[in-house]
Amino acid sequence: MVKKFLIMNFALIAPLALSACASGGNESIKNETASSVDAKIHDGVTTKEQVRAAYGDPVATDFTDSGHEKWTYTFSNTKSDVANFIPLYGDLRQGQHGSEKHLTVIFNGNVVWHHSMNTSLVNNKSGLF
């Protein structure tokens, strides 16, 4: 009887635990830091091909006002707040917390002009509370 109760509870709780985490974006920067990126990308030296070989295709490309090409890589890793799973309260309030990483590379022709790597803590909330 107790064994059946534990199995049923585990079957109900396991999907919640697995759905509590989410990640997305460019996996190539998942484990990168500002110093590890600085070791791979050197302004005025590193080429577009070398950046693409190290990090793959960017999530977005754009151009600056001065016409320089800009590549953006992003990766986010968030977890659902525990309060999301409280009956009734969780239906009215949803939240996530975690971190986001952004790598921006600006090119002058075929060579890196400037680059930056940032990691930010994020805290998203929605609902009535």
N, C-alpha and C positions, 0 to 999 in steps of 0.2 A: 504494500500500500504506500509506504513512504517513498519507495523507489519510483513508483509510478508518478507520484506527486512531484518529485524532483525532476523527472524526465519531462513532464508536462510544463513545469515552470521554465526549465532550460529551453524548451522548444519555443516558448513565448518570448523569452528575454533575449535569446541569441540574435534574432533578426534586428532587434532594437540596438543592440550593441554594435552590430556590423554596419547599421545605417547611420550611426552617430558620427562617422568621420567622412570627410570628403576632401578630395584634392583634384586640382585641375590646372591645365596650362602646359607649359613646356617643361617636361620632366628633366631636360638636360641641365636646368639650373637648380633643381631640387636641393642638391647638397652643396651648392656653391656659396661662397662668401665673397665679400669685397676683395679680400686679399688673394683668394684663389683665382678670381677673375683677373685681377691685376697681374698675376703671374702668367696668364695666358694671352691677355690682350695688351698690346703696347701701342699707345697713341703714336701715329706717324710711321709705324712699322708693320703692324698686323694688317693683312688683306681681308677682303670680303670672303674669299674662298677659305681662309684659315678660320674666320669666325663661324662660317657655315659648317665647316668640318668639326669644330669644337661643340657647337650648340644646335646645329640643324637649322631648319627654316624658322624665321621669327614668327611670332603670333601676329604682329602687325608691322607694316612698313608705311613710312610717311616721308614728307620732305619738310625741312625747316624753312623759315622765311627767306633765308639766304640761298636756298636751293640744295642744301646738303641732304643726302639720303639718310633716313633714320630707321633703324631696326629696333623693335621692342620685343623682349622676351618676358613672360610673366609666369609665375607659378604660385598657386595658393594652396594652403593646407589648413582646413578648418575642422572643428569638432562641434557637435551640437551641445548646447548647454543642458545640464542635468534637469533643469526645471521644465524643459520641453516634454519630458516624459511623465510629469505629474498629471493625473487625470483631471480634466476640466481646466485647470490652470494652464497646462501645456497647450490646450486647444486655443487659448486666447493670447498666448505669448510664445513666440519662437525666437531663439537666439543662437548664434554661433560665435565662436572665438577661435583665433589661430593666428597665422602669419601669411603675408604675401611678399613675394620677391619680385623685383623688377630689374631687368638688365636693359639698359638703353645704350645703343652703339650708333654714333653719328660718323658718317663717312665723308671724306673729301676725295671724290673720285673713287678709286678702288681701295683706298687705304683708310684705316680708322683715324678719325680726327679727334674725337673725344668719346669716352665711355663712362658709365657709372652703374653701380650695382647697389640697390637699396633693399633692405628688409624692414617691413613694417608690421607691427602687431595690429590685428583687426578685431573688431567687436561689433557684430551686426545684430540688431534686434528689430522685431516687427510684432504687430498685434496690438491689443488694447492696453497691455501693461508695459 
